[in-house]
Amino acid sequence: MTLIDAAAVLWFLLLWGGYTFYAKRKARTVSCLSFEMRRKRNDWMQQMLSRDNKMADVALISTLERNVSFFASSTLLILAGLLTAMVSSTSLAEVLAYLAPWREVSKEAIQVKILFLAVIYVFAFFQFTWALRQYGFGGVLITAAPDGKNLTEEEHALYANRTAKVIDLAGHSFNYGLRAIYFSLATLSWFIDPIAFMATSVVVLAVMRHREFHSKVLKALQQC
């Protein structure tokens, strides 16, 4: 590991952590995907309490759980592949020497980079499984929801808000897992060149920021 490699890792972590903090703070005051989805989830729970049959609400939670479960399973498969790749680090070094002949890549450096990728996917796995559990909590709250007709206006709003908050937290955990996968794609360029790693990290951040704060789907949600 060279000094430029260490600088690239530090730059990567600063971008990842900085954007997470930035997006979380902005979502409280600025209309973005997280802000709009929080509002829609609250509206959803308000409508849920007014319905006698909540099967559609439970079915939607089950669909969300299946989506998260797919990503959780995928991260385990990727982790297995990364651990297998560590055994073939010598062959990878030969391939990278052909792709980037201007850089001397050692077997140990490749193993460190693979291990770094594995840590990212471990983090993503924990976020996805936590999101899965939280969606389960939300499903329980929906199933156990009292009849909205028997609640006062204040009790109705309070139960809807708390249930929406649980589902919203599940959505945030899912977003953290997805963000880890997005940034892991930038890490792939590190195997070729640390400068490319730094540049790719900026590109990934720019794509995520555009989708969160300036995408067409956000404009559609704002108009609903």
TORKOL-4160 file (C-alpha; in steps of 0.2 Angstrom, whole numbers, padded with zeros to 4 digits, m for minus):
224
<pt num="1" X="0000" Y="0000" Z="0000"/>
<pt num="2" X="0007" Y="0017" Z="m0005"/>
<pt num="3" X="0004" Y="0034" Z="0001"/>
<pt num="4" X="m0008" Y="0038" Z="m0014"/>
<pt num="5" X="m0018" Y="0022" Z="m0010"/>
<pt num="6" X="m0020" Y="0028" Z="0008"/>
<pt num="7" X="m0026" Y="0045" Z="0002"/>
<pt num="8" X="m0038" Y="0037" Z="m0010"/>
<pt num="9" X="m0046" Y="0027" Z="0004"/>
<pt num="10" X="m0047" Y="0042" Z="0015"/>
<pt num="11" X="m0055" Y="0052" Z="0001"/>
<pt num="12" X="m0067" Y="0038" Z="m0002"/>
<pt num="13" X="m0072" Y="0037" Z="0016"/>
<pt num="14" X="m0074" Y="0056" Z="0018"/>
<pt num="15" X="m0085" Y="0056" Z="0002"/>
<pt num="16" X="m0096" Y="0042" Z="0008"/>
<pt num="17" X="m0098" Y="0048" Z="0026"/>
<pt num="18" X="m0100" Y="0066" Z="0021"/>
<pt num="19" X="m0113" Y="0062" Z="0009"/>
<pt num="20" X="m0123" Y="0052" Z="0021"/>
<pt num="21" X="m0122" Y="0066" Z="0034"/>
<pt num="22" X="m0127" Y="0079" Z="0021"/>
<pt num="23" X="m0142" Y="0069" Z="0014"/>
<pt num="24" X="m0148" Y="0065" Z="0031"/>
<pt num="25" X="m0147" Y="0084" Z="0037"/>
<pt num="26" X="m0155" Y="0090" Z="0020"/>
<pt num="27" X="m0169" Y="0078" Z="0021"/>
<pt num="28" X="m0176" Y="0087" Z="0036"/>
<pt num="29" X="m0178" Y="0104" Z="0027"/>
<pt num="30" X="m0177" Y="0101" Z="0008"/>
<pt num="31" X="m0189" Y="0091" Z="m0003"/>
<pt num="32" X="m0179" Y="0076" Z="m0008"/>
<pt num="33" X="m0184" Y="0057" Z="m0011"/>
<pt num="34" X="m0182" Y="0054" Z="0008"/>
<pt num="35" X="m0192" Y="0069" Z="0013"/>
<pt num="36" X="m0206" Y="0065" Z="0000"/>
<pt num="37" X="m0207" Y="0046" Z="0005"/>
<pt num="38" X="m0208" Y="0051" Z="0023"/>
<pt num="39" X="m0223" Y="0061" Z="0019"/>
<pt num="40" X="m0231" Y="0048" Z="0008"/>
<pt num="41" X="m0228" Y="0034" Z="0021"/>
<pt num="42" X="m0237" Y="0045" Z="0034"/>
<pt num="43" X="m0252" Y="0047" Z="0022"/>
<pt num="44" X="m0252" Y="0028" Z="0019"/>
<pt num="45" X="m0253" Y="0025" Z="0037"/>
<pt num="46" X="m0267" Y="0037" Z="0039"/>
<pt num="47" X="m0277" Y="0028" Z="0025"/>
<pt num="48" X="m0273" Y="0011" Z="0033"/>
<pt num="49" X="m0281" Y="0016" Z="0049"/>
<pt num="50" X="m0297" Y="0021" Z="0040"/>
<pt num="51" X="m0298" Y="0004" Z="0031"/>
<pt num="52" X="m0307" Y="m0011" Z="0038"/>
<pt num="53" X="m0297" Y="m0023" Z="0027"/>
<pt num="54" X="m0278" Y="m0021" Z="0029"/>
<pt num="55" X="m0273" Y="m0036" Z="0017"/>
<pt num="56" X="m0267" Y="m0024" Z="0004"/>
<pt num="57" X="m0255" Y="m0015" Z="0017"/>
<pt num="58" X="m0248" Y="m0031" Z="0023"/>
<pt num="59" X="m0245" Y="m0037" Z="0005"/>
<pt num="60" X="m0236" Y="m0021" Z="0001"/>
<pt num="61" X="m0225" Y="m0024" Z="0017"/>
<pt num="62" X="m0221" Y="m0042" Z="0011"/>
<pt num="63" X="m0216" Y="m0035" Z="m0006"/>
<pt num="64" X="m0204" Y="m0023" Z="0002"/>
<pt num="65" X="m0197" Y="m0037" Z="0013"/>
<pt num="66" X="m0194" Y="m0048" Z="m0002"/>
<pt num="67" X="m0185" Y="m0034" Z="m0011"/>
<pt num="68" X="m0173" Y="m0031" Z="0004"/>
<pt num="69" X="m0171" Y="m0050" Z="0006"/>
<pt num="70" X="m0165" Y="m0051" Z="m0012"/>
<pt num="71" X="m0151" Y="m0038" Z="m0009"/>
<pt num="72" X="m0147" Y="m0047" Z="0008"/>
<pt num="73" X="m0145" Y="m0063" Z="m0001"/>
<pt num="74" X="m0135" Y="m0055" Z="m0015"/>
<pt num="75" X="m0122" Y="m0048" Z="m0003"/>
<pt num="76" X="m0119" Y="m0065" Z="0004"/>
<pt num="77" X="m0115" Y="m0072" Z="m0013"/>
<pt num="78" X="m0104" Y="m0057" Z="m0017"/>
<pt num="79" X="m0095" Y="m0060" Z="0000"/>
<pt num="80" X="m0092" Y="m0078" Z="m0005"/>
<pt num="81" X="m0085" Y="m0073" Z="m0022"/>
<pt num="82" X="m0073" Y="m0060" Z="m0014"/>
<pt num="83" X="m0067" Y="m0073" Z="m0002"/>
<pt num="84" X="m0064" Y="m0085" Z="m0016"/>
<pt num="85" X="m0055" Y="m0071" Z="m0026"/>
<pt num="86" X="m0042" Y="m0069" Z="m0012"/>
<pt num="87" X="m0036" Y="m0087" Z="m0016"/>
<pt num="88" X="m0033" Y="m0082" Z="m0034"/>
<pt num="89" X="m0024" Y="m0065" Z="m0030"/>
<pt num="90" X="m0009" Y="m0071" Z="m0040"/>
<pt num="91" X="m0019" Y="m0073" Z="m0056"/>
<pt num="92" X="m0028" Y="m0057" Z="m0053"/>
<pt num="93" X="m0011" Y="m0048" Z="m0051"/>
<pt num="94" X="m0006" Y="m0055" Z="m0068"/>
<pt num="95" X="m0022" Y="m0048" Z="m0076"/>
<pt num="96" X="m0020" Y="m0031" Z="m0068"/>
<pt num="97" X="m0002" Y="m0030" Z="m0073"/>
<pt num="98" X="m0009" Y="m0032" Z="m0091"/>
<pt num="99" X="m0023" Y="m0019" Z="m0089"/>
<pt num="100" X="m0012" Y="m0006" Z="m0080"/>
<pt num="101" X="0006" Y="m0010" Z="m0085"/>
<pt num="102" X="0012" Y="0007" Z="m0077"/>
<pt num="103" X="0008" Y="0001" Z="m0060"/>
<pt num="104" X="0017" Y="m0013" Z="m0050"/>
<pt num="105" X="0003" Y="m0023" Z="m0041"/>
<pt num="106" X="0008" Y="m0035" Z="m0028"/>
<pt num="107" X="m0002" Y="m0050" Z="m0022"/>
<pt num="108" X="m0003" Y="m0043" Z="m0005"/>
<pt num="109" X="m0010" Y="m0026" Z="m0011"/>
<pt num="110" X="m0024" Y="m0035" Z="m0021"/>
<pt num="111" X="m0029" Y="m0045" Z="m0005"/>
<pt num="112" X="m0030" Y="m0029" Z="0005"/>
<pt num="113" X="m0042" Y="m0022" Z="m0008"/>
<pt num="114" X="m0052" Y="m0037" Z="m0009"/>
<pt num="115" X="m0054" Y="m0037" Z="0010"/>
<pt num="116" X="m0059" Y="m0018" Z="0009"/>
<pt num="117" X="m0073" Y="m0023" Z="m0003"/>
<pt num="118" X="m0078" Y="m0037" Z="0008"/>
<pt num="119" X="m0080" Y="m0025" Z="0023"/>
<pt num="120" X="m0091" Y="m0014" Z="0013"/>
<pt num="121" X="m0102" Y="m0029" Z="0009"/>
<pt num="122" X="m0103" Y="m0034" Z="0027"/>
<pt num="123" X="m0109" Y="m0017" Z="0031"/>
<pt num="124" X="m0122" Y="m0018" Z="0017"/>
<pt num="125" X="m0128" Y="m0035" Z="0023"/>
<pt num="126" X="m0131" Y="m0029" Z="0041"/>
<pt num="127" X="m0140" Y="m0014" Z="0034"/>
<pt num="128" X="m0151" Y="m0025" Z="0023"/>
<pt num="129" X="m0155" Y="m0037" Z="0037"/>
<pt num="130" X="m0159" Y="m0023" Z="0049"/>
<pt num="131" X="m0171" Y="m0015" Z="0036"/>
<pt num="132" X="m0179" Y="m0033" Z="0034"/>
<pt num="133" X="m0182" Y="m0034" Z="0053"/>
<pt num="134" X="m0189" Y="m0016" Z="0054"/>
<pt num="135" X="m0201" Y="m0019" Z="0039"/>
<pt num="136" X="m0207" Y="m0034" Z="0050"/>
<pt num="137" X="m0210" Y="m0023" Z="0064"/>
<pt num="138" X="m0220" Y="m0012" Z="0053"/>
<pt num="139" X="m0230" Y="m0026" Z="0047"/>
<pt num="140" X="m0234" Y="m0031" Z="0065"/>
<pt num="141" X="m0240" Y="m0013" Z="0069"/>
<pt num="142" X="m0251" Y="m0013" Z="0053"/>
<pt num="143" X="m0259" Y="m0030" Z="0058"/>
<pt num="144" X="m0261" Y="m0024" Z="0076"/>
<pt num="145" X="m0268" Y="m0007" Z="0071"/>
<pt num="146" X="m0284" Y="m0003" Z="0080"/>
<pt num="147" X="m0300" Y="0002" Z="0071"/>
<pt num="148" X="m0298" Y="0020" Z="0066"/>
<pt num="149" X="m0316" Y="0024" Z="0069"/>
<pt num="150" X="m0314" Y="0021" Z="0088"/>
<pt num="151" X="m0299" Y="0033" Z="0089"/>
<pt num="152" X="m0299" Y="0051" Z="0093"/>
<pt num="153" X="m0291" Y="0062" Z="0080"/>
<pt num="154" X="m0275" Y="0064" Z="0091"/>
<pt num="155" X="m0274" Y="0045" Z="0093"/>
<pt num="156" X="m0276" Y="0042" Z="0075"/>
<pt num="157" X="m0263" Y="0054" Z="0070"/>
<pt num="158" X="m0251" Y="0048" Z="0083"/>
<pt num="159" X="m0252" Y="0029" Z="0079"/>
<pt num="160" X="m0251" Y="0033" Z="0060"/>
<pt num="161" X="m0235" Y="0044" Z="0063"/>
<pt num="162" X="m0227" Y="0031" Z="0074"/>
<pt num="163" X="m0230" Y="0017" Z="0062"/>
<pt num="164" X="m0224" Y="0027" Z="0047"/>
<pt num="165" X="m0209" Y="0031" Z="0057"/>
<pt num="166" X="m0204" Y="0013" Z="0059"/>
<pt num="167" X="m0207" Y="0010" Z="0040"/>
<pt num="168" X="m0197" Y="0025" Z="0037"/>
<pt num="169" X="m0182" Y="0019" Z="0047"/>
<pt num="170" X="m0183" Y="0003" Z="0037"/>
<pt num="171" X="m0182" Y="0013" Z="0021"/>
<pt num="172" X="m0167" Y="0022" Z="0028"/>
<pt num="173" X="m0158" Y="0006" Z="0032"/>
<pt num="174" X="m0161" Y="0000" Z="0015"/>
<pt num="175" X="m0155" Y="0016" Z="0007"/>
<pt num="176" X="m0139" Y="0014" Z="0018"/>
<pt num="177" X="m0136" Y="m0003" Z="0011"/>
<pt num="178" X="m0139" Y="0002" Z="m0007"/>
<pt num="179" X="m0127" Y="0017" Z="m0005"/>
<pt num="180" X="m0114" Y="0004" Z="0001"/>
<pt num="181" X="m0116" Y="m0006" Z="m0015"/>
<pt num="182" X="m0115" Y="0010" Z="m0026"/>
<pt num="183" X="m0099" Y="0015" Z="m0017"/>
<pt num="184" X="m0092" Y="m0002" Z="m0019"/>
<pt num="185" X="m0093" Y="m0001" Z="m0037"/>
<pt num="186" X="m0081" Y="0014" Z="m0036"/>
<pt num="187" X="m0069" Y="0003" Z="m0026"/>
<pt num="188" X="m0067" Y="m0008" Z="m0041"/>
<pt num="189" X="m0057" Y="0005" Z="m0050"/>
<pt num="190" X="m0045" Y="0005" Z="m0036"/>
<pt num="191" X="m0038" Y="m0011" Z="m0043"/>
<pt num="192" X="m0032" Y="m0002" Z="m0058"/>
<pt num="193" X="m0027" Y="0015" Z="m0051"/>
<pt num="194" X="m0030" Y="0025" Z="m0035"/>
<pt num="195" X="m0032" Y="0041" Z="m0045"/>
<pt num="196" X="m0046" Y="0032" Z="m0054"/>
<pt num="197" X="m0053" Y="0026" Z="m0038"/>
<pt num="198" X="m0054" Y="0044" Z="m0031"/>
<pt num="199" X="m0062" Y="0051" Z="m0047"/>
<pt num="200" X="m0075" Y="0036" Z="m0048"/>
<pt num="201" X="m0080" Y="0040" Z="m0030"/>
<pt num="202" X="m0084" Y="0058" Z="m0035"/>
<pt num="203" X="m0094" Y="0051" Z="m0050"/>
<pt num="204" X="m0104" Y="0039" Z="m0039"/>
<pt num="205" X="m0108" Y="0053" Z="m0027"/>
<pt num="206" X="m0114" Y="0065" Z="m0040"/>
<pt num="207" X="m0126" Y="0051" Z="m0047"/>
<pt num="208" X="m0133" Y="0048" Z="m0030"/>
<pt num="209" X="m0135" Y="0066" Z="m0026"/>
<pt num="210" X="m0144" Y="0069" Z="m0043"/>
<pt num="211" X="m0156" Y="0055" Z="m0040"/>
<pt num="212" X="m0160" Y="0060" Z="m0022"/>
<pt num="213" X="m0162" Y="0079" Z="m0025"/>
<pt num="214" X="m0165" Y="0082" Z="m0044"/>
<pt num="215" X="m0172" Y="0066" Z="m0052"/>
<pt num="216" X="m0188" Y="0066" Z="m0062"/>
<pt num="217" X="m0196" Y="0054" Z="m0050"/>
<pt num="218" X="m0194" Y="0067" Z="m0036"/>
<pt num="219" X="m0203" Y="0080" Z="m0046"/>
<pt num="220" X="m0217" Y="0067" Z="m0049"/>
<pt num="221" X="m0218" Y="0064" Z="m0030"/>
<pt num="222" X="m0218" Y="0082" Z="m0027"/>
<pt num="223" X="m0234" Y="0085" Z="m0038"/>
<pt num="224" X="m0244" Y="0071" Z="m0029"/>
